[in-house]
Amino acid sequence: MMAEHGKPCEPQEATFCMNEASCHKLPAMETLSCICRENYKGIRCEEYHLPSSSQDGYDGGLLAAIIVVAIIGLVVLAVIIYHVQKMVKGKEKLNQKNDADQMRKLQV
């Protein structure tokens, strides 16, 4: 670890890193470097990232696909219900017309 990250910073330089990260001096570049704790990143470990249960975007993509399929299914279901109701109303009107025609025939 010492070879990769250089030697530890001097006490006055240790405040360079934030969020309890360990500070190391890189002699080849004459600069300071930080080794961040879990869920922190950035040059000085200043950025906090919430832990994720998914290591890749697969779960997010799967959820989005399920939502899209569910929405499409609901739209198709709504269209089917609309057409069924339209057919039922059409049959009711036809039956009423037939009933009226039969009543007229009986009156004659």
A tleap script that builds the chain and sets N, CA, C and O, in Angstrom:
source leaprc.protein.ff14SB
mol = sequence {
  NMET MET ALA GLU HIE GLY LYS PRO CYS GLU
  PRO GLN GLU ALA THR PHE CYS MET ASN GLU
  ALA SER CYS HIE LYS LEU PRO ALA MET GLU
  THR LEU SER CYS ILE CYS ARG GLU ASN TYR
  LYS GLY ILE ARG CYS GLU GLU TYR HIE LEU
  PRO SER SER SER GLN ASP GLY TYR ASP GLY
  GLY LEU LEU ALA ALA ILE ILE VAL VAL ALA
  ILE ILE GLY LEU VAL VAL LEU ALA VAL ILE
  ILE TYR HIE VAL GLN LYS MET VAL LYS GLY
  LYS GLU LYS LEU ASN GLN LYS ASN ASP ALA
  ASP GLN MET ARG LYS LEU GLN CVAL
}
set mol.1.N position { 0.827 -1.185 0.000 }
set mol.1.CA position { 0.000 0.000 0.000 }
set mol.1.C position { 0.868 1.243 0.000 }
set mol.1.O position { 0.507 2.233 -0.636 }
set mol.2.N position { 1.982 1.228 0.680 }
set mol.2.CA position { 2.871 2.383 0.715 }
set mol.2.C position { 3.435 2.676 -0.661 }
set mol.2.O position { 3.563 3.842 -1.036 }
set mol.3.N position { 3.779 1.637 -1.430 }
set mol.3.CA position { 4.369 1.847 -2.744 }
set mol.3.C position { 3.350 2.457 -3.696 }
set mol.3.O position { 3.708 3.287 -4.532 }
set mol.4.N position { 2.079 2.057 -3.583 }
set mol.4.CA position { 1.050 2.573 -4.477 }
set mol.4.C position { 0.679 4.014 -4.166 }
set mol.4.O position { 0.513 4.825 -5.077 }
set mol.5.N position { 0.551 4.334 -2.901 }
set mol.5.CA position { 0.015 5.624 -2.511 }
set mol.5.C position { 1.050 6.565 -1.899 }
set mol.5.O position { 0.682 7.632 -1.407 }
set mol.6.N position { 2.274 6.217 -1.914 }
set mol.6.CA position { 3.302 7.068 -1.328 }
set mol.6.C position { 3.328 6.950 0.173 }
set mol.6.O position { 2.761 6.020 0.748 }
set mol.7.N position { 3.984 7.890 0.800 }
set mol.7.CA position { 4.075 7.839 2.258 }
set mol.7.C position { 2.980 8.695 2.888 }
set mol.7.O position { 2.464 9.613 2.252 }
set mol.8.N position { 2.627 8.396 4.130 }
set mol.8.CA position { 1.574 9.171 4.792 }
set mol.8.C position { 1.924 10.657 4.871 }
set mol.8.O position { 3.093 11.034 4.964 }
set mol.9.N position { 0.898 11.477 4.834 }
set mol.9.CA position { 1.085 12.931 4.886 }
set mol.9.C position { 1.603 13.362 6.255 }
set mol.9.O position { 1.440 12.659 7.252 }
set mol.10.N position { 2.219 14.516 6.274 }
set mol.10.CA position { 2.638 15.138 7.526 }
set mol.10.C position { 1.381 15.588 8.268 }
set mol.10.O position { 0.348 15.791 7.630 }
set mol.11.N position { 1.428 15.750 9.574 }
set mol.11.CA position { 0.237 16.149 10.342 }
set mol.11.C position { -0.430 17.427 9.818 }
set mol.11.O position { -1.658 17.513 9.809 }
set mol.12.N position { 0.346 18.409 9.388 }
set mol.12.CA position { -0.244 19.654 8.890 }
set mol.12.C position { -0.921 19.467 7.526 }
set mol.12.O position { -1.766 20.275 7.142 }
set mol.13.N position { -0.557 18.415 6.797 }
set mol.13.CA position { -1.152 18.141 5.487 }
set mol.13.C position { -2.343 17.190 5.584 }
set mol.13.O position { -3.113 17.065 4.631 }
set mol.14.N position { -2.499 16.531 6.706 }
set mol.14.CA position { -3.530 15.498 6.874 }
set mol.14.C position { -4.936 16.052 6.719 }
set mol.14.O position { -5.860 15.292 6.428 }
set mol.15.N position { -5.123 17.336 6.902 }
set mol.15.CA position { -6.457 17.934 6.766 }
set mol.15.C position { -6.863 18.103 5.297 }
set mol.15.O position { -7.987 18.522 5.019 }
set mol.16.N position { -5.981 17.789 4.364 }
set mol.16.CA position { -6.298 17.886 2.938 }
set mol.16.C position { -7.464 16.968 2.592 }
set mol.16.O position { -8.362 17.353 1.843 }
set mol.17.N position { -7.452 15.763 3.133 }
set mol.17.CA position { -8.504 14.784 2.847 }
set mol.17.C position { -9.678 14.990 3.792 }
set mol.17.O position { -9.505 15.352 4.956 }
set mol.18.N position { -10.868 14.753 3.270 }
set mol.18.CA position { -12.088 14.956 4.047 }
set mol.18.C position { -12.719 13.607 4.409 }
set mol.18.O position { -12.350 12.567 3.864 }
set mol.19.N position { -13.669 13.648 5.332 }
set mol.19.CA position { -14.472 12.486 5.711 }
set mol.19.C position { -13.635 11.291 6.157 }
set mol.19.O position { -13.887 10.157 5.751 }
set mol.20.N position { -12.649 11.557 6.985 }
set mol.20.CA position { -11.799 10.530 7.589 }
set mol.20.C position { -11.044 9.679 6.570 }
set mol.20.O position { -10.734 8.516 6.829 }
set mol.21.N position { -10.755 10.262 5.425 }
set mol.21.CA position { -9.956 9.547 4.420 }
set mol.21.C position { -8.492 9.601 4.842 }
set mol.21.O position { -8.092 10.492 5.592 }
set mol.22.N position { -7.693 8.648 4.362 }
set mol.22.CA position { -6.267 8.672 4.700 }
set mol.22.C position { -5.507 9.453 3.625 }
set mol.22.O position { -5.731 9.273 2.428 }
set mol.23.N position { -4.625 10.302 4.072 }
set mol.23.CA position { -3.856 11.187 3.200 }
set mol.23.C position { -2.468 10.593 2.936 }
set mol.23.O position { -1.805 10.097 3.847 }
set mol.24.N position { -2.047 10.656 1.664 }
set mol.24.CA position { -0.729 10.158 1.267 }
set mol.24.C position { -0.079 11.158 0.339 }
set mol.24.O position { -0.736 11.816 -0.468 }
set mol.25.N position { 1.232 11.255 0.476 }
set mol.25.CA position { 2.008 12.159 -0.369 }
set mol.25.C position { 2.610 11.354 -1.519 }
set mol.25.O position { 3.266 10.334 -1.306 }
set mol.26.N position { 2.376 11.832 -2.739 }
set mol.26.CA position { 2.932 11.175 -3.922 }
set mol.26.C position { 4.214 11.918 -4.306 }
set mol.26.O position { 4.150 13.004 -4.882 }
set mol.27.N position { 5.376 11.338 -3.990 }
set mol.27.CA position { 6.628 12.051 -4.222 }
set mol.27.C position { 6.926 12.271 -5.700 }
set mol.27.O position { 7.558 13.271 -6.041 }
set mol.28.N position { 6.505 11.396 -6.572 }
set mol.28.CA position { 6.812 11.543 -7.997 }
set mol.28.C position { 6.142 12.787 -8.571 }
set mol.28.O position { 6.696 13.426 -9.465 }
set mol.29.N position { 4.959 13.140 -8.072 }
set mol.29.CA position { 4.239 14.305 -8.593 }
set mol.29.C position { 4.226 15.460 -7.605 }
set mol.29.O position { 3.697 16.528 -7.913 }
set mol.30.N position { 4.785 15.271 -6.454 }
set mol.30.CA position { 4.797 16.266 -5.382 }
set mol.30.C position { 3.385 16.784 -5.105 }
set mol.30.O position { 3.140 17.990 -5.082 }
set mol.31.N position { 2.468 15.844 -4.896 }
set mol.31.CA position { 1.082 16.200 -4.612 }
set mol.31.C position { 0.526 15.265 -3.554 }
set mol.31.O position { 1.128 14.243 -3.227 }
set mol.32.N position { -0.626 15.630 -3.027 }
set mol.32.CA position { -1.288 14.817 -2.019 }
set mol.32.C position { -2.392 13.987 -2.668 }
set mol.32.O position { -3.006 14.403 -3.650 }
set mol.33.N position { -2.629 12.810 -2.101 }
set mol.33.CA position { -3.654 11.907 -2.598 }
set mol.33.C position { -4.441 11.365 -1.415 }
set mol.33.O position { -3.913 11.227 -0.312 }
set mol.34.N position { -5.718 11.057 -1.661 }
set mol.34.CA position { -6.575 10.547 -0.588 }
set mol.34.C position { -7.075 9.148 -0.928 }
set mol.34.O position { -7.400 8.848 -2.077 }
set mol.35.N position { -7.130 8.307 0.089 }
set mol.35.CA position { -7.765 7.005 -0.039 }
set mol.35.C position { -9.080 7.125 0.712 }
set mol.35.O position { -9.108 7.233 1.938 }
set mol.36.N position { -10.173 7.103 -0.050 }
set mol.36.CA position { -11.499 7.366 0.507 }
set mol.36.C position { -12.074 6.155 1.222 }
set mol.36.O position { -11.759 5.008 0.906 }
set mol.37.N position { -12.924 6.447 2.192 }
set mol.37.CA position { -13.698 5.409 2.851 }
set mol.37.C position { -14.838 4.987 1.935 }
set mol.37.O position { -15.111 5.641 0.928 }
set mol.38.N position { -15.499 3.896 2.287 }
set mol.38.CA position { -16.617 3.388 1.491 }
set mol.38.C position { -17.693 4.460 1.337 }
set mol.38.O position { -18.001 5.182 2.285 }
set mol.39.N position { -18.254 4.557 0.148 }
set mol.39.CA position { -19.320 5.489 -0.224 }
set mol.39.C position { -18.850 6.927 -0.424 }
set mol.39.O position { -19.678 7.809 -0.652 }
set mol.40.N position { -17.563 7.186 -0.346 }
set mol.40.CA position { -17.039 8.524 -0.607 }
set mol.40.C position { -16.139 8.474 -1.833 }
set mol.40.O position { -15.470 7.472 -2.086 }
set mol.41.N position { -16.129 9.558 -2.586 }
set mol.41.CA position { -15.200 9.650 -3.703 }
set mol.41.C position { -14.929 11.114 -4.002 }
set mol.41.O position { -15.536 12.003 -3.404 }
set mol.42.N position { -14.034 11.351 -4.912 }
set mol.42.CA position { -13.601 12.700 -5.236 }
set mol.42.C position { -12.127 12.839 -4.910 }
set mol.42.O position { -11.552 11.979 -4.242 }
set mol.43.N position { -11.519 13.902 -5.371 }
set mol.43.CA position { -10.086 14.107 -5.149 }
set mol.43.C position { -9.770 14.176 -3.657 }
set mol.43.O position { -8.752 13.660 -3.197 }
set mol.44.N position { -10.668 14.825 -2.911 }
set mol.44.CA position { -10.451 14.953 -1.471 }
set mol.44.C position { -11.458 14.128 -0.664 }
set mol.44.O position { -11.606 14.337 0.540 }
set mol.45.N position { -12.153 13.188 -1.329 }
set mol.45.CA position { -13.192 12.358 -0.703 }
set mol.45.C position { -14.341 13.226 -0.182 }
set mol.45.O position { -14.902 12.970 0.883 }
set mol.46.N position { -14.672 14.246 -0.953 }
set mol.46.CA position { -15.690 15.206 -0.543 }
set mol.46.C position { -17.098 14.829 -1.009 }
set mol.46.O position { -18.070 15.443 -0.568 }
set mol.47.N position { -17.228 13.844 -1.882 }
set mol.47.CA position { -18.524 13.476 -2.428 }
set mol.47.C position { -19.038 12.191 -1.770 }
set mol.47.O position { -18.353 11.169 -1.740 }
set mol.48.N position { -20.263 12.275 -1.245 }
set mol.48.CA position { -20.886 11.092 -0.644 }
set mol.48.C position { -21.886 10.515 -1.628 }
set mol.48.O position { -22.697 11.243 -2.202 }
set mol.49.N position { -21.827 9.203 -1.822 }
set mol.49.CA position { -22.765 8.514 -2.700 }
set mol.49.C position { -23.511 7.476 -1.885 }
set mol.49.O position { -22.909 6.654 -1.194 }
set mol.50.N position { -24.842 7.527 -1.980 }
set mol.50.CA position { -25.649 6.551 -1.257 }
set mol.50.C position { -25.351 5.158 -1.784 }
set mol.50.O position { -25.175 4.975 -2.988 }
set mol.51.N position { -25.293 4.185 -0.903 }
set mol.51.CA position { -25.030 2.820 -1.358 }
set mol.51.C position { -26.180 2.325 -2.221 }
set mol.51.O position { -27.339 2.663 -1.981 }
set mol.52.N position { -25.860 1.540 -3.205 }
set mol.52.CA position { -26.850 1.003 -4.131 }
set mol.52.C position { -26.914 -0.507 -3.978 }
set mol.52.O position { -25.893 -1.167 -3.781 }
set mol.53.N position { -28.125 -1.047 -4.070 }
set mol.53.CA position { -28.259 -2.495 -3.967 }
set mol.53.C position { -27.894 -3.177 -5.270 }
set mol.53.O position { -27.658 -4.385 -5.298 }
set mol.54.N position { -27.845 -2.413 -6.347 }
set mol.54.CA position { -27.521 -2.969 -7.660 }
set mol.54.C position { -26.134 -2.497 -8.081 }
set mol.54.O position { -25.844 -1.301 -8.054 }
set mol.55.N position { -25.297 -3.421 -8.463 }
set mol.55.CA position { -23.952 -3.052 -8.889 }
set mol.55.C position { -23.925 -2.566 -10.324 }
set mol.55.O position { -22.970 -1.910 -10.739 }
set mol.56.N position { -24.955 -2.877 -11.081 }
set mol.56.CA position { -25.030 -2.399 -12.460 }
set mol.56.C position { -26.436 -1.853 -12.704 }
set mol.56.O position { -27.265 -1.850 -11.794 }
set mol.57.N position { -26.702 -1.401 -13.896 }
set mol.57.CA position { -27.986 -0.817 -14.209 }
set mol.57.C position { -29.049 -1.832 -14.562 }
set mol.57.O position { -30.142 -1.446 -14.974 }
set mol.58.N position { -28.770 -3.111 -14.417 }
set mol.58.CA position { -29.724 -4.146 -14.821 }
set mol.58.C position { -31.038 -4.029 -14.060 }
set mol.58.O position { -32.106 -4.077 -14.670 }
set mol.59.N position { -30.980 -3.878 -12.744 }
set mol.59.CA position { -32.207 -3.810 -11.953 }
set mol.59.C position { -33.036 -2.589 -12.322 }
set mol.59.O position { -34.261 -2.677 -12.406 }
set mol.60.N position { -32.394 -1.467 -12.540 }
set mol.60.CA position { -33.110 -0.256 -12.938 }
set mol.60.C position { -33.752 -0.422 -14.303 }
set mol.60.O position { -34.883 0.016 -14.512 }
set mol.61.N position { -33.054 -1.042 -15.224 }
set mol.61.CA position { -33.601 -1.280 -16.560 }
set mol.61.C position { -34.751 -2.256 -16.517 }
set mol.61.O position { -35.738 -2.088 -17.233 }
set mol.62.N position { -34.638 -3.269 -15.692 }
set mol.62.CA position { -35.707 -4.255 -15.555 }
set mol.62.C position { -36.957 -3.603 -14.977 }
set mol.62.O position { -38.066 -3.860 -15.446 }
set mol.63.N position { -36.788 -2.775 -13.977 }
set mol.63.CA position { -37.921 -2.073 -13.379 }
set mol.63.C position { -38.582 -1.157 -14.398 }
set mol.63.O position { -39.809 -1.116 -14.485 }
set mol.64.N position { -37.794 -0.429 -15.163 }
set mol.64.CA position { -38.353 0.457 -16.190 }
set mol.64.C position { -39.122 -0.345 -17.231 }
set mol.64.O position { -40.193 0.078 -17.665 }
set mol.65.N position { -38.596 -1.490 -17.637 }
set mol.65.CA position { -39.281 -2.334 -18.624 }
set mol.65.C position { -40.603 -2.843 -18.075 }
set mol.65.O position { -41.601 -2.866 -18.794 }
set mol.66.N position { -40.625 -3.248 -16.819 }
set mol.66.CA position { -41.867 -3.734 -16.205 }
set mol.66.C position { -42.911 -2.618 -16.151 }
set mol.66.O position { -44.088 -2.852 -16.424 }
set mol.67.N position { -42.484 -1.423 -15.806 }
set mol.67.CA position { -43.413 -0.291 -15.741 }
set mol.67.C position { -43.979 0.021 -17.124 }
set mol.67.O position { -45.180 0.254 -17.262 }
set mol.68.N position { -43.126 0.026 -18.148 }
set mol.68.CA position { -43.588 0.302 -19.511 }
set mol.68.C position { -44.583 -0.759 -19.959 }
set mol.68.O position { -45.623 -0.425 -20.526 }
set mol.69.N position { -44.283 -2.025 -19.716 }
set mol.69.CA position { -45.193 -3.109 -20.108 }
set mol.69.C position { -46.525 -2.986 -19.356 }
set mol.69.O position { -47.585 -3.214 -19.938 }
set mol.70.N position { -46.477 -2.632 -18.086 }
set mol.70.CA position { -47.707 -2.469 -17.310 }
set mol.70.C position { -48.559 -1.323 -17.866 }
set mol.70.O position { -49.780 -1.449 -17.960 }
set mol.71.N position { -47.930 -0.223 -18.230 }
set mol.71.CA position { -48.666 0.918 -18.793 }
set mol.71.C position { -49.297 0.532 -20.130 }
set mol.71.O position { -50.462 0.843 -20.378 }
set mol.72.N position { -48.548 -0.132 -20.975 }
set mol.72.CA position { -49.094 -0.576 -22.267 }
set mol.72.C position { -50.262 -1.536 -22.038 }
set mol.72.O position { -51.282 -1.438 -22.720 }
set mol.73.N position { -50.125 -2.452 -21.097 }
set mol.73.CA position { -51.207 -3.379 -20.774 }
set mol.73.C position { -52.461 -2.652 -20.316 }
set mol.73.O position { -53.567 -3.015 -20.719 }
set mol.74.N position { -52.305 -1.624 -19.475 }
set mol.74.CA position { -53.459 -0.855 -19.009 }
set mol.74.C position { -54.139 -0.104 -20.148 }
set mol.74.O position { -55.366 -0.019 -20.194 }
set mol.75.N position { -53.346 0.440 -21.063 }
set mol.75.CA position { -53.917 1.150 -22.216 }
set mol.75.C position { -54.702 0.170 -23.089 }
set mol.75.O position { -55.816 0.478 -23.514 }
set mol.76.N position { -54.136 -0.997 -23.358 }
set mol.76.CA position { -54.829 -2.005 -24.167 }
set mol.76.C position { -56.124 -2.426 -23.471 }
set mol.76.O position { -57.157 -2.557 -24.128 }
set mol.77.N position { -56.085 -2.634 -22.177 }
set mol.77.CA position { -57.270 -3.010 -21.415 }
set mol.77.C position { -58.339 -1.917 -21.494 }
set mol.77.O position { -59.520 -2.223 -21.658 }
set mol.78.N position { -57.942 -0.660 -21.381 }
set mol.78.CA position { -58.891 0.453 -21.476 }
set mol.78.C position { -59.540 0.495 -22.854 }
set mol.78.O position { -60.743 0.735 -22.957 }
set mol.79.N position { -58.771 0.266 -23.915 }
set mol.79.CA position { -59.324 0.258 -25.273 }
set mol.79.C position { -60.317 -0.894 -25.435 }
set mol.79.O position { -61.379 -0.707 -26.028 }
set mol.80.N position { -59.991 -2.069 -24.923 }
set mol.80.CA position { -60.899 -3.218 -25.012 }
set mol.80.C position { -62.201 -2.927 -24.266 }
set mol.80.O position { -63.284 -3.202 -24.783 }
set mol.81.N position { -62.102 -2.377 -23.064 }
set mol.81.CA position { -63.303 -2.045 -22.285 }
set mol.81.C position { -64.160 -1.024 -23.036 }
set mol.81.O position { -65.383 -1.153 -23.078 }
set mol.82.N position { -63.534 -0.029 -23.618 }
set mol.82.CA position { -64.263 0.987 -24.382 }
set mol.82.C position { -65.040 0.346 -25.532 }
set mol.82.O position { -66.221 0.640 -25.712 }
set mol.83.N position { -64.404 -0.517 -26.305 }
set mol.83.CA position { -65.064 -1.153 -27.445 }
set mol.83.C position { -66.170 -2.114 -27.004 }
set mol.83.O position { -67.207 -2.190 -27.663 }
set mol.84.N position { -65.976 -2.835 -25.925 }
set mol.84.CA position { -67.016 -3.737 -25.418 }
set mol.84.C position { -68.236 -2.927 -24.995 }
set mol.84.O position { -69.364 -3.306 -25.310 }
set mol.85.N position { -68.030 -1.824 -24.289 }
set mol.85.CA position { -69.149 -0.983 -23.877 }
set mol.85.C position { -69.879 -0.410 -25.092 }
set mol.85.O position { -71.107 -0.327 -25.097 }
set mol.86.N position { -69.135 -0.020 -26.105 }
set mol.86.CA position { -69.724 0.523 -27.328 }
set mol.86.C position { -70.578 -0.540 -28.015 }
set mol.86.O position { -71.666 -0.236 -28.504 }
set mol.87.N position { -70.100 -1.777 -28.057 }
set mol.87.CA position { -70.864 -2.866 -28.667 }
set mol.87.C position { -72.138 -3.152 -27.863 }
set mol.87.O position { -73.203 -3.367 -28.441 }
set mol.88.N position { -72.028 -3.155 -26.542 }
set mol.88.CA position { -73.195 -3.418 -25.698 }
set mol.88.C position { -74.245 -2.331 -25.908 }
set mol.88.O position { -75.427 -2.645 -26.041 }
set mol.89.N position { -73.845 -1.072 -25.941 }
set mol.89.CA position { -74.788 0.023 -26.164 }
set mol.89.C position { -75.415 -0.085 -27.546 }
set mol.89.O position { -76.603 0.191 -27.710 }
set mol.90.N position { -74.627 -0.485 -28.543 }
set mol.90.CA position { -75.164 -0.663 -29.894 }
set mol.90.C position { -76.213 -1.759 -29.930 }
set mol.90.O position { -77.240 -1.610 -30.592 }
set mol.91.N position { -75.970 -2.855 -29.231 }
set mol.91.CA position { -76.945 -3.956 -29.175 }
set mol.91.C position { -78.216 -3.506 -28.455 }
set mol.91.O position { -79.321 -3.869 -28.858 }
set mol.92.N position { -78.059 -2.711 -27.383 }
set mol.92.CA position { -79.224 -2.220 -26.658 }
set mol.92.C position { -80.078 -1.332 -27.555 }
set mol.92.O position { -81.304 -1.444 -27.554 }
set mol.93.N position { -79.437 -0.453 -28.319 }
set mol.93.CA position { -80.181 0.417 -29.231 }
set mol.93.C position { -80.886 -0.409 -30.303 }
set mol.93.O position { -82.035 -0.125 -30.644 }
set mol.94.N position { -80.218 -1.421 -30.833 }
set mol.94.CA position { -80.806 -2.289 -31.849 }
set mol.94.C position { -82.002 -3.047 -31.281 }
set mol.94.O position { -83.030 -3.178 -31.945 }
set mol.95.N position { -81.868 -3.544 -30.053 }
set mol.95.CA position { -82.974 -4.251 -29.405 }
set mol.95.C position { -84.156 -3.319 -29.168 }
set mol.95.O position { -85.307 -3.715 -29.354 }
set mol.96.N position { -83.879 -2.078 -28.755 }
set mol.96.CA position { -84.960 -1.113 -28.538 }
set mol.96.C position { -85.674 -0.803 -29.854 }
set mol.96.O position { -86.899 -0.684 -29.886 }
set mol.97.N position { -84.908 -0.674 -30.934 }
set mol.97.CA position { -85.491 -0.398 -32.243 }
set mol.97.C position { -86.355 -1.577 -32.682 }
set mol.97.O position { -87.466 -1.383 -33.175 }
set mol.98.N position { -85.850 -2.796 -32.506 }
set mol.98.CA position { -86.620 -3.988 -32.870 }
set mol.98.C position { -87.898 -4.091 -32.046 }
set mol.98.O position { -88.957 -4.434 -32.572 }
set mol.99.N position { -87.796 -3.792 -30.748 }
set mol.99.CA position { -88.975 -3.825 -29.887 }
set mol.99.C position { -90.009 -2.802 -30.352 }
set mol.99.O position { -91.206 -3.087 -30.362 }
set mol.100.N position { -89.546 -1.606 -30.737 }
set mol.100.CA position { -90.456 -0.558 -31.214 }
set mol.100.C position { -91.114 -0.980 -32.529 }
set mol.100.O position { -92.304 -0.737 -32.729 }
set mol.101.N position { -90.352 -1.606 -33.421 }
set mol.101.CA position { -90.891 -2.080 -34.692 }
set mol.101.C position { -91.952 -3.157 -34.454 }
set mol.101.O position { -92.991 -3.156 -35.115 }
set mol.102.N position { -91.703 -4.061 -33.530 }
set mol.102.CA position { -92.659 -5.119 -33.226 }
set mol.102.C position { -93.942 -4.526 -32.615 }
set mol.102.O position { -95.042 -4.994 -32.909 }
set mol.103.N position { -93.801 -3.525 -31.791 }
set mol.103.CA position { -94.971 -2.875 -31.179 }
set mol.103.C position { -95.826 -2.208 -32.264 }
set mol.103.O position { -97.055 -2.270 -32.212 }
set mol.104.N position { -95.179 -1.574 -33.242 }
set mol.104.CA position { -95.907 -0.937 -34.338 }
set mol.104.C position { -96.650 -1.969 -35.171 }
set mol.104.O position { -97.782 -1.728 -35.591 }
set mol.105.N position { -96.031 -3.102 -35.412 }
set mol.105.CA position { -96.653 -4.167 -36.204 }
set mol.105.C position { -97.870 -4.729 -35.475 }
set mol.105.O position { -98.879 -5.055 -36.100 }
set mol.106.N position { -97.771 -4.841 -34.158 }
set mol.106.CA position { -98.878 -5.369 -33.392 }
set mol.106.C position { -100.065 -4.379 -33.346 }
set mol.106.O position { -101.221 -4.791 -33.258 }
set mol.107.N position { -99.765 -3.108 -33.405 }
set mol.107.CA position { -100.806 -2.079 -33.343 }
set mol.107.C position { -101.558 -1.984 -34.677 }
set mol.107.O position { -102.699 -1.523 -34.699 }
set mol.108.N position { -100.959 -2.401 -35.758 }
set mol.108.CA position { -101.586 -2.306 -37.070 }
set mol.108.C position { -102.551 -3.407 -37.299 }
set mol.108.O position { -103.169 -3.475 -38.361 }
savepdb mol mol.pdb
quit
